[in-house]
Amino acid sequence: MIFEELTLLPEPAARRELLSGHALVLNVLRPPYPVVGVGLLRILRVRETGADSLEITAGYDNYERLDG
């Protein structure tokens, strides 16, 4: 599978339709301060970590900073 084709697809759809059958590790990219994700969670990178395992990095369309 060419993982570049998954870039920017919504994560739930990509996981359900294209990545089923793999063990997955999901990392969500975020700023280094408290935020809430806004919009869709999208695939940013997929990396093979084994024969049937993948590491996914995903991020939201936007982030809203939380004032604490």
N, C-alpha and C positions, 0 to 999 in steps of 0.2 A: 504494500500500500504506500502511496506517496502522501506523506503526512502534510506537506505544504498545502495540499488541497483543502485541509481542514482549517487552515488559518482564518480566523474571524467568523467561523460558523458559531452559532449558539451552542454552548457546551452541552445542554441536555440532548439536543437533537443529534449532535455528533457522537456523543457517548452511546446513545440508544441505537442509532442506525449504522454507524460506521466502526465503532470501537468495541462492539459486543464481542465476548469471547476472550478478552484480554483482562489480565489483572491490571488494575489502574491505581496510580497514585496521582491525586489531584492537588496541585498547588495553586493558590489564588494570589495573584500579584496585587499589592496594595501599597499606598504611600506609607511612610514610616511614622505616621501620626494617626489618631483615631478617626476613622471614616466609616461611612456606610456606602455600599455599592449601589449605583443607580443605573437602571437600564438592564440590558442583557449581559449575562456572563458569557464571554466568547473565548474560543480557543486561541491562544497566542503561540503555543509551541507544543509539539508532541515529540517525545524522544523515546526510542526503544531502550529498555533497561534489562531486557532478557528475551528469551525465545517467545514468550507469550505475555510479556509485561511491558507496560508503557507508563511514562511519566508525562502528565499533562500540566502545562502552565496556562492558566486562564486569567482573565481580567474583565472587569465591568466596563461598560461604555463610558461611565463617568463616576466620580466619587464626590460625596458631600462631606466636608469636614465636620466632625462633632466637636462642639465646644464643651469642654469639661470643666 
